[in-house]
Amino acid sequence: MAMNVKTRRTLAKAGVITGLVLGGLFAGLPVLWMLSTSFKSNGDVFHNPPQLITKSFSLDAYREIFGNGAQLRFFLNSYIVAFAVTILTLLVAVLAGFAFSRYSFPLQKTINAVIVSVQAVPPITLVIPYFGLVVGLGLYNTYPGLILTHMVFTLPYAIIMVTAYFNTMPRALDESVKVDGGTSWTALWRILVPISVPGLIAVGVYTFMISWNEYLFALTLTRTDDMRTVPIGIQLLMGQHSYEWNQMMAMSILGSIPVLVLFLLFQRRFIGGLTAGAVKA
């Protein structure tokens, strides 16, 4: 009987490991193929049969990108927009989350419902209204226009998550600060925010990823190459008569690095932050 139980556990463990390996291969093979293609010439991309490792290994695609000022500008624009969106989103989310968590005010439930409902609206349905609004405000083809538009889609999740974190913290923390002569502002920045660092990191990484990868509004709200971001830069490599497949893949690899680095740096806090927010909310 004991042997049977042990055997079943071993088989179950082997099944789980096998499933994880297959899932990892399924998810990782496209990325590996993308990396392989970035080191090929355009002619080798369509080699039959397909070759993961080519004999004509080349860094030409990366040389073209790093030697092209316009393509480097795409990366600079993405960094500027994504970091600005992340910082501003976290700032607004902290203030809004504190208000929702610690105070009661008129229309609080209605505002909460509106914040949640924004998450359910398909972004493509808002392209025309936001285009008209951005043009009307004189923000078309500018950083503020992109940043504010991206924040519309990053703020709801950020506010919900930060509010959930603050709700898990006892109000006694705030009261102890007030007893010592502090204010609600002091309680927020000296007590609640430092304790919420794992959650804020999770929200920040998610926000950066959403802004960095956003394509639809980056295409609609910009006109010139000096304002466009990495996803648009990749799309521009699709010419009228030919596609620069190796450069597209090289830009995709380079565009994946910032998010990958952020995740690796903050992996434990990111996962812990998402888990805690999901459980305690």
C-alpha positions, 0 to 999 in steps of 0.5 A, spaced: 500 500 500 505 504 501 509 503 495 502 504 491 502 511 494 509 512 493 508 510 486 502 514 485 506 521 488 512 519 483 508 519 477 504 525 479 510 529 480 513 526 473 506 528 470 507 535 473 514 536 471 513 533 464 507 538 463 511 544 465 517 542 461 512 542 455 508 548 457 515 552 457 517 549 450 511 551 447 512 558 450 519 559 449 520 556 442 517 562 439 522 567 442 527 562 441 525 562 433 525 570 434 532 570 437 535 565 431 531 569 426 535 576 428 541 573 426 539 570 419 539 574 413 533 575 410 534 570 405 535 564 410 529 566 414 525 562 408 530 556 408 526 550 406 527 546 411 527 551 416 533 552 420 533 554 427 541 554 427 544 557 421 551 557 418 550 564 416 550 567 423 550 575 422 549 581 426 547 585 421 540 586 423 543 589 430 548 593 426 543 596 422 539 598 428 544 601 432 547 605 426 540 608 425 538 614 429 531 614 427 530 607 430 534 608 436 529 614 437 524 609 437 527 606 444 528 613 447 521 615 446 519 608 449 523 609 455 521 616 456 513 615 455 513 608 459 517 611 465 513 617 465 507 613 465 509 608 471 511 614 475 505 618 474 501 612 475 504 610 481 503 617 484 496 617 483 494 610 485 497 611 491 493 618 493 487 615 490 488 608 494 489 612 500 483 616 499 478 610 497 481 606 503 481 611 509 476 615 507 468 615 506 466 620 501 460 622 496 459 617 490 465 613 492 461 607 490 460 610 483 467 612 482 469 605 484 464 602 479 467 607 473 474 605 475 472 598 474 468 599 468 474 602 464 478 596 464 472 592 461 472 597 455 475 595 449 481 600 447 479 600 440 472 603 441 476 609 444 481 611 439 476 616 435 474 619 441 481 620 444 484 622 438 479 628 437 480 630 445 488 629 444 487 634 437 483 639 441 487 639 447 493 641 442 497 634 445 497 631 438 504 628 436 507 630 443 509 626 449 504 628 454 498 626 449 501 619 449 503 619 457 496 621 459 492 616 454 496 610 456 495 612 464 487 612 462 488 604 461 494 603 467 490 607 472 484 603 474 488 596 475 493 600 479 488 604 483 484 597 485 491 594 487 493 599 491 487 600 495 487 593 496 494 593 499 492 599 504 485 595 506 490 590 509 493 595 513 490 596 520 487 603 521 491 603 528 497 604 524 494 611 522 492 612 529 499 611 532 502 616 527 496 621 529 498 620 537 505 622 536 503 628 532 503 626 525 498 627 520 495 623 515 500 625 510 505 622 514 502 616 515 501 615 508 508 616 506 512 614 512 508 608 514 503 605 508 507 606 502 514 603 505 510 597 507 506 596 500 513 596 496 512 589 494 505 591 491 507 597 488 513 594 485 508 589 482 504 595 479 509 598 477 512 593 473 505 591 470 504 599 468 511 599 465 509 593 461 503 595 458 505 602 456 512 599 453 508 594 449 502 599 447 501 599 439 494 602 437 494 609 441 502 610 439 500 609 432 494 613 432 496 619 436 503 620 433 505 623 426 512 623 425 518 618 426 521 622 432 515 621 436 514 614 435 515 608 439 518 601 439 512 597 437 511 602 431 518 602 429 517 594 428 511 595 424 515 601 419 520 595 417 514 592 413 515 595 407 511 596 401 515 591 397 519 587 402 519 586 409 526 586 413 524 580 417 531 580 421 531 587 423 524 586 425 526 580 430 532 584 432 528 590 434 523 585 438 528 582 442 531 589 444 524 591 445 523 585 450 529 586 454 527 592 459 521 588 461 525 582 462 530 585 466 525 589 470 522 582 472 528 579 473 530 584 478 524 584 482 521 577 481 520 575 488 517 582 490 513 582 483 510 575 484 509 576 492 506 583 490 501 580 486 499 574 490 498 578 496 494 583 493 490 577 490 489 574 497 488 579 501 484 584 497 
